[in-house]
Amino acid sequence: FPYTTLFRSTATYFIDKDNYRNYAVISIVADNEMLYGEDGIFVTGTAYDEWYLNGQEGEAPIPNFLGRGKGYEIPASFEYWDGDSSFAQEIGLRVAGGGTRYGRLRKLNLYARREYSGSNVFDIQLFPGVDNHKLAIGSNFINPLVMQLAKDRDVATYGTIRCNVFFNGEFYMQTSLIEKYDEKFFAEHYGVDEKEVLVVSGKDLEDGSEAVDEWKKIYDFLEENDLSDDKAYKAFGEMIDIQSYIDYMCIRTYIDDTDFNEKKNFYAWKTINKGDGYADGRWRWALFDLDFMESNDYERYGLESEAQKNTFVIVGDFIGEQNPYEETLFTSLYRNADFRKRFKDSFIEIAETTFDYDKVVDCIEDLGSEISDYTDTPLEYYLDFFRDRAGYIVQYMEEKFED
């Protein structure tokens, strides 16, 4: 993108907009040409258009709105207000997400960079005690809900702030401002050296990085060892935090999120060397992209509600037959009696505490029960699901773990 223009002075004024005072307000201003021009980040782009209009021969160029990386980043002005603080800062802006890139309301990644504002972190700590350099806008309601409920479990969660977003002076959406996982995130949140952190996600698995090479050692070990042997199981527990994996699987299963497996929609992290605490060199998991809970597709399985779905068996459309409960990591761990007991105990504990219905209702109220602008999914969907879920999914778990 041959754009060099930076914003010199941008200001946003709201008049008679009291209905937006209940939540944080974000205003983003970016050059329309950089957004919607023939090479803007919200359009298909010149290269794709020429390919499409001239016979569509050969491999299609990547549409700009699907592009990733610094080459698809533009400068923008970011302004933030809430009841306690406000600030304005020039940032880098990119399109984010997966399937939402095809929609009208796109998720956005926000980057604090010295080249735009003179600082590589946002000017105020939007999340207490953390200096963020990268944030995102756009999240279904289930993500902030579960992040709040599960923040005390042995799995990483990110902070969320419910907000109203304006784009170039027009209301864009009501959604969440969220933290983004990367090396800096885990260093900030877990008190480890950023240079020691390795992060791997589903989209990274073929890149040949040091993190991916370390990740593949998990599977090398499982190929050579039978975890039914307690000695091998104990050794594997030095490679991964087994409780973190258990909590990760239990939570995603409980909420009926079927759009993940060992190669898609996951994040894990570790430190390179073995030290104390979280710097012990073991892989840990992070909750990420839980949107498929809202698929509301129970009728296709002959069920009366989403709460009735057996997520140990049913997998999402986007992962084919790759059920995480039939893949290498789980099937290997399942052979061990200690793992089976820990999983069952953790699942019941999560059902009774993390997703206790009264706790869920209180959390929904804290986030804001008027969610019609936040998601197309009605409030009753969440309330009905969490009211009834334990009555079905705990039984399915017991059946899955019958010895």
VEXZA-643372 format. One record per atom (N, C-alpha, C): x, z, y. Coordinates in steps of 0.02 Angstrom, whole numbers, plus 50000, padded with zeros to 5 digits. Example, Ala and Ser with C-alpha at 12.3 -4.5 7.8 and 13.67 -1.06 7.14 Angstrom:
506605039049716 506155039049775 506605039049835 506425035449888 506845035749947 506455039450002 
//
This chain:
500425000049941 500005000050000 500445000050062 500394994850103 500844994350161 500584998050222 500355004250211 500075007950267 500575013150291 500665013550356 501135018350384 500805022750438 500175021150454 499835024950507 499705032050486 499865036850528 499705043850517 499215046150571 498825051150555 498355053850604 498735058250654 498635056850717 498965060850769 498525066450793 497875065250797 497415070450820 496725069050792 496475073750753 495815073050723 495455079650732 494825079350752 494415085450759 493705083850737 493385088650705 492705087850682 492275093450713 491685091550738 491235096350770 490555096050735 490275101950719 489615102350689 489135105350739 488565102050746 488055104250794 487405105250755 487105111250761 486475112850727 486525111450652 487055113950621 487155113150549 487175119950514 486725124350532 486725131050503 486635131150428 486325125850401 486195125750329 486845124950288 487405123550322 488035122950286 488465129250291 488205134450323 488605140450336 488715144850274 488305143950222 488355148450164 488975147250122 489275141450129 489865139750088 490405136850133 491005136450105 491545133350143 491355126150161 491625123850216 491505116950239 492185113350244 492205107450215 492805103250217 492645096650250 493065094650295 493005088050326 493635084050312 493545078150284 494105073650271 494005067350312 494515065450348 494495059350388 495065054850367 494905048750348 495415043850327 495235037050355 495725032850365 495615026150392 495185022050345 494645019050371 494185015150329 494535009350294 495025006350327 495385000750297 495765003050235 496045009050239 496415011750182 495955013750125 495315015050142 494825016950091 494465010850063 494195006750108 493735001450088 493984994350104 494564993750136 494834987150150 495024983650085 495274977550091 495384973550030 495914976549984 496314981150010 496784984749967 496694992249972 496074994349987 495935001549993 495905004949925 495965011549925 495985015249862 495295016149831 494755014549867 494075015149840 493805008549813 494195003149816 493954996549796 494364993849738 494164987949714 494544984949658 495224982449680 495284979649741 495924977549767 496044970049759 496504967349800 496634960249802 496854957349735 497314960649702 497574958049638 497014957449586 496614962549581 496064962349532 495554957049552 495384956649616 494884951749638 495114944649624 495744943249637 496004936449624 495974934849550 496144939649508 496104938649436 495384937349415 494924941249442 494224940749423 493914934049445 494094931749505 493784925749533 494124919349511 494684919949476 495064913849459 495184913349383 494644914049345 494674912649274 494804918549229 495014924249257 495124930349218 495594929049159 496124925349172 496614923949120 497144929449119 497374931049059 497874936149053 497594943149061 498044948049061 497834954949067 497584956549137 497034960049142 496744961649207 497174966649243 497304965649308 497654970749348 497234977049351 497544982649363 497184988949370 496804988949436 496144990049434 495784990849498 496074996649537 496084996049603 496395001249643 496095008149632 495425008349622 495115014949615 495285018249548 495605014549503 495845017449440 496595018949443 496915017149498 497635018049504 497835025349508 498415026849482 498685033649483 499385033549511 499595039149539 500275039649564 500305038849639 500905039849665 501025039849737 500845033149770 500885027749731 500735021249760 500005020449778 499575024949755 498855024649770 498645030649812 499105032949853 498975038649898 498975036349970 498515038950009 498475037150080 498485043550121 498695043150185 498665049050228 497945050450250 497785056750261 497125058650283 497175065250321 496655066750358 496605073150393 496135077650354 496355083850343 495965088750305 495815094650350 495175096350357 494975102150396 494545106750352 494655113350360 494325118250316 494065124050358 493445126050344 493155131950375 492795136050323 492845142650328 492405147150291 492265153150337 491965158250310 491775163950353 492365167850380 492955166950350 493535170950370 494105166950401 494155160650386 494745156950407 494585149650417 495045146350452 494985139050461 495685136350475 495785129950458 496405126650475 496315119150468 496775115450497 496785108150492 497485105950474 497535100850432 498195098650409 498155091450386 498675087650400 498725080850374 498975081250302 498675077150259 498805077550187 498865070550157 499035070350093 498975064250054 498335064550013 498005058750007 497355058449973 497365053149918 497125055049859 497065050249803 496385051049770 496165045749736 495585046249693 495795049949630 495355054349605 495505058449546 494975057449493 495085060549435 494575060549383 494645054749334 494165054549288 494145049249238 493545044749249 492995046049213 492405041949219 492095042149288 492205047549325 491905048049392 492205042949441 492775040049424 493075035049468 492625028949477 492175027849429 491725022149432 491095023649474 490995029849492 490385031749527 490445031249602 489905032749635 489885032549708 490255038549738 490165044449708 490485050449733 491095051849689 491675050549715 492285051149676 492625057849688 492935060449635 493345066349643 493985064349680 494275069149715 494845067749758 495405072849746 496015070449746 496595074949745 496895075349815 497095081349834 497365082649901 498065085349895 498545082349931 499245084349926 499525086449993 499815092349995 500185094550054 500895091850048 501115087950097 501785085050094 502125085550162 502775086450161 503155086750223 503085080350263 503035074750229 503005068350265 502375067650307 501855071450289 501235071150327 501175076750379 501345082850358 501215088550402 501825092850416 502385091250384 502975095450391 503005101150341 502495101750297 502465107150249 502245104350181 502535107050128 502335104950061 501845109950029 501565114450069 501025118850046 500485118850099 499875120650079 499325121050127 499435127050173 499205126350235 499395130950288 499145138050277 498605139050241 498385145750225 498285146350149 498315152450124 498205153650053 497455153750039 497195148150017 496485147850002 496315152049941 496795152849897 496715157049838 497225162749845 496995168949846 497425174649864 498075174849824 498625175649861 499275176449829 499595170249803 499295164449816 499545158149788 499645153049844 500235150049847 500375144549893 500245138049857 499695134849872 499515128549838 499825122649874 500085117949836 500325111749865 499875105849845 499425107149796 498975101849772 498305104949756 497765101849781 497085104149768 496655098149749 496055099449727 495605094049710 494905095649734 494525090349748 493825091049767 493405087349716 492905090649690 492455087349643 492445090849577 491885093949560 491835097449496 491105098749481 490915097649418 490245099549397 490175107049398 489565109549397 489435116649405 489725120749348 489755117949288 489995121849231 490715123949239 491125120049273 491835121749280 491955128149319 491715128749381 491815135149416 491475140949381 490905139649348 490555145049313 490985147849257 491255143549214 491665145949158 492335148649182 492625145649234 493255148249259 493185155449283 492615157049312 492495163949334 492375168549274 491985166349227 491805170549170 492395171849124 492835166849117 493375167249067 494045169249096 494065171349158 494715172449190 495105178349160 494785182649121 495135188149090 495355186749018 495215180748992 495415179048925 496135176348925 496415175348865 497115173148859 497165165548862 496895162848914 496915155648926 496905154749002 497275149749026 497315148749099 496655146049126 496475148449185 495905145849223 496135144649294 495805140149329 495995138849399 495475141749446 495695143149507 495245145749558 494795140249586 494195142249606 493715137449634 493395140449696 493225136149743 492855138049804 492285133149813 491685135649812 491115131149822 491115128749894 490985122349904 491065119549971 490585113649982 490455112350045 490125106250068 490655101650096 490665095450073 491195090750093 490905085250136 491225084050192 491055078450236 491635073450236 491455067150233 491955061850229 491835057150288 492325056650333 492265052550393 491615053950430 491455060350437 490895062450477 490225062550442 490185060250379 489555060150343 489585064950284 489015068050268 488985072450211 489145068450148 489605071250108 489835067750047 489555070949985 489655077449975 489385080949918 489475088449925 489085092149887 489205099249878 489535100049810 490105103349809 490505103549748 490975109449751 491545109049718 492045114349720 492715111549742 493065115549781 493775114549794 494145118449740 494595115249704 494905118549647 495665117849649 495985122649615 496705122049605 496855116849552 497465114149554 497675109149505 498245111849463 498215110549398 498745112649353 499365108349362 499925111449368 500575108249364 501095113749359 501735112049361 502265116949354 502225122449407 502065120549468 502015125449522 501445130249510 500885127749484 500305132049471 500505137649422 500805135849366 500965140949316 501515145549339 501985142949379 502505147249407 502195152449454 501735150149498 501415154649546 500985159849512 500595157749463 500095162249433 500385166949380 500935165049349 501205169049294 501895171949308 502125171149370 502745174349389 503355171949352 503385165449338 503975162649303 504315157649350 504915155849332 505315151149371 505035144049362 504865140849417 504575134149414 505025129249376 505685130049384 506145125549351 506145126449275 505855132049252 505825133449181 505185130949148 504695128749189 504035127149163 503985119949138 503705119249078 503535112649051 502775112349044 502475106849064 501755105849061 501615099449023 501125099648978 500925093648942 500165093148943 499915087148949 499195085848947 499075079648906 498435078348892 498265072648850 498535066048876 498545065148941 498765058748970 499525058048969 499885063348951 500615063148952 500935061648884 500545061348832 500825061848764 501295056048744 501265050548780 501695044948762 502265043848811 502375048548858 502845047048911 503575048848895 503705052048838 504395053348818 504755058548860 504385062848895 504685067848937 504945073748895 505305078148927 505555084148892 504965088348867 504435088748908 503845092648888 503525089748825 503455083248823 503155080048765 503595080848703 504245080148712 504705081148656 504635088248628 504575093148673 504485100148650 503805100948616 503295097748643 502625098148614 502615095448543 502975089948532 502975086848466 503315091148414 503715095948435 504035100448387 503525104748351 502945105948384 502405109448350 502205105848287 502105099348294 501875095348238 502415094248186 503045094048209 503595093548161 503605099748117 503495105548148 503485111848110 502915111948060 502325109648082 501735109848038 501805104947981 502165099647991 502275094747937 502715097647882 503145102247901 503635104847854 503455111747827 502935114947856 502775121847837 502035122747823 501885126947776 501195128747759 501045135547790 500575135747838 500435141847874 500045146947835 499835145247774 499545150447731 500075155547712 500695153647716 501255158147705 501355162347768 501315168947761 501345173247821 502005172647858 502535171247822 503185170447855 503185164347900 502905158847875 502855152747915 502375153747974 501835157247960 501345158648013 501655162748069 502045167848051 502375171948101 502875167848141 503235163448107 503715159148143 503355154448190 502775151848170 502395147448213 502135151248274 501995157748265 501795161948320 502335163048372 502955161148356 503485161148405 503515154648444 503145149648422 503125143148455 502515142448501 501945145148479 501345144948519 501045151948524 500685153348577 500295159448584 499645158348547 499605160848486 499025159448444 498375161948475 498405167748509 497785170348540 497555165748596 498025162748633 497845158048686 497485152048657 497745149448602 497415143848569 496725145748544 496665151748514 496025154048489 495515154548546 495705157648601 495245158448657 495035151648685 495515147148689 495375140248713 494845136948669 494935137148604 494475133948558 493795137448558 493795144048559 493175147748559 492745146248620 493055146248678 492685145148740 492405138148743 492805133148728 492555126248732 492005125148680 492065128248623 491545127548572 490915131148592 490985137148618 490395141048638 489975137248689 490295134248738 489915130848791 489705123748772 489845121748710 489655115148686 489985109548726 490635110348737 491035105048768 491345101048712 491105095048700 491335090948643 491765085048664 492015085248726 492425079648750 493155081748755 493425084248700 494135086148699 494385086048627 495025085148619 495345086048555 496095087148568 496505086048517 497225087348526 497575081948566 497215076748586 497525071448625 497155069948689 496615073448703 496215071848762 495965078248795 495975078048862 495685083448903 495955090348886 496605090848878 496905097348867 497515098148912 497675104348928 498285106148963 498615111948925 499265111748918 499635117248890 500295117848928 500585123848926 501205124948963 501645130048928 502285129948943 502755134848916 503365135048961 503795139948951 504455139948983 504965137048935 505485134348962 505995131048922 506365136048879 506585141448910 506975146548875 506545152648859 506765156648812 506405162548793 506635168548834 506155171748867 506295177748906 505755182848894 505585186548946 505085191748940 504405189348965 503875192648940 503205191148963 503005183948953 502735180949006 502515174049001 503095169048999 503695171449009 504285167149005 504575167348934 504145168048883 504385168948815 504465162448777 504365156748810 504485150248778 503935147948732 503355151248732 502795149348688 502295145048726 501995140248692 501475136048722 500835140148731 500525139348789 499885142448804 499415137148831 498765138348824 498265133348841 497915134848907 497625129648937 497265130249000 496595126748995 496065129949017 495405126749017 495385121149069 495065115649050 495105109649092 494545104849075 494225102049126 493735096649118 493195098449067 492765103149085 492245105649040 491575102149051 491575096649088 490955093549111 490475091549056 490745090048996 490315087248945 489795092248920 489885098648938 489365103548921 488705101448950 488725097749005 488115095749040 487835089049015 488065086848957 487845080348932 487105080148917 486815085948898 486085086348888 485845081048838 486195080548782 486045075248734 485775077848667 485485083748669 485275087048606 484735083148569 484315079448604 483755075948571 483995070648522 484575067648535 484835062548490 485015065348422 485095071948419 485245075248355 484635078648325 484055077248353 483435080048328 483355087448343 483675089848396 483645096848415 483165097948473 482995104148484 482525105848538 482875108248601 483515109748596 483885111948655 484625111048644 485015111148698 485735110448695 486045116448659 485735122248666 486005128348635 486035127848559 485635123548530 485605123048457 486155118748427 486545115348467 487045110748440 487605114448404 487775111848346 488335114548307 488975111048329 489315113948375 489905110748405 490505110848358 490455114448303 490985114048253 490955107448214 490385104048219 490275097948180 490185091848226 489775092648278 489605087148323 490175085948372 490395079748379 490915078048427 490635073348479 490975072948537 490735068848592 490855061448581 490475057448617 490525050148611 491215047548629 491565051148674 492185048448701 492795050248659 492705054048606 493285055648564 493195053148493 492685049048481 492595045948416 492525051148361 492925050448309 492895055048253 493435060448256 493765061048313 494315065748318 494065072748334 493725075748287 493485082548295 494075087348295 494145091548348 494725095948351 494765100848292 494195102048259 494195106548201 494415103048138 494565096648142 494805092948084 495505090048097 495805092048153 496465089448170 497015094248149 497625092048157 498205095348129 498265102748148 498215104248211 498355110948234 497865116048204 497215114648209 496725119348184 496745119848108 496765114148074 496745114248000 497355117947972 497925117348006 498525120847983 498445128347992 498205130448050 498115137548064 497575140648021 497055136748006 496485139247968 496685141647899 497235139047873 497455141047806 497675148347803 497795151347861 498045158147862 497475163147872 497465168347831 496925173247833 496915177147898 497495178747925 497525182447989 497225178248045 497375171748046 497085167448097 496325167248092 496065166548032 495345166248023 495005172548048 495295178248033 495015184548056 495045185048132 495615183348161 495695183748234 495205178948269 495125173148241 494655168248271 493945171048269 493725173448212 493045176048206 492925181948253 493405186648254 493345192448298 493325190348371 493755185648390 493775183348459 493135179648478 492875175648432 492265171848447 491685176648460 491615181648418 491065186448428 491165190348493 491785192348507 491925195948569 491755191648630 491945185348628 491805180748684 491055179848693 490695179248637 489965178548640 489645184748672 489905190648654 489595196848676 489815199248745 490405197148766 490675199648830 490755194048882 491185189148866 491315183748914 490675180248934 490235178748885 489625175148899 489005179548888 489085186048899 488505190448901 488005187648951 487375187248932 486895183648973 486815186549043 486785193249048 486725196249114 487335194649157 487915194449126 488525192749163 488495185449188 488245181049145 488175174049164 487695173349224 487125176749221 486635176449275 486945178849340 487305184449337 487625187149398 488125182149426 488505178949382 489005174149405 488675168049437 488135165749408 487765160049437 487515161949507 487275167949514 487035170149580 487605170649630 488195172949607 488775173249651 488995166349674 488965161549629 489165154749646 488635151349689 488015153649684 487475150649722 486965147449677 486405150749669 485905148349621 485545142149644 485585140549709 485275134449733 485775128749722 485755125549664 486275120849645 486045113649644 485475112149676 485205105449672 485665100249703 486045102249754 486525097649785 487195097549748 487295102349705 487925103249670 487955098949608 487385098149574 487365094549511 486655091949499 486605086649461 485945084149443 485625088449389 486005092749358 485755097049305 485385102949335 484755104149316 484375109649346 484645116449326 484525121349367 484745128149354 484495130749287 483885128949269 483585131449207 483995129349146 484325123649151 484725121249095 485265126349077 485615128849127 486155133649115 485865140349092 485335142549124 485035148949105 484775148849034 484425143449016 484155142848948 484725142448897 485235138548913 485785137748866 486125144448851 486325148048902 486695154248891 486255159848865 485605159448877 485145164348849 485105163648773 485105157348749 484975156048678 485605154448637 486165152948670 486735150148635 487005154648579 487095160948593 487405165348542 487005165548477 486345165148484 485915165448425 486035159748376 486305154248399 486445148548356 487195147948339 487615148048391 488315146148381 488695151448341 488515157848347 488855162948307 488705161848233 488095160048217 487925158548147 488315152548122 488375147248164 488765141348144 489495143348132 489755147848173 490445149948165 490535153648099 490055157948083 490095161548020 490095156747961 489695151547965 489665146547912 490325142747907 490615141147965 491255137447966 491805141647934 491785148247944 492335152547922 492175156347858 491685153947820 491545157147756 492145156247710 492375161647682 492945161447635 492705159647565 
//
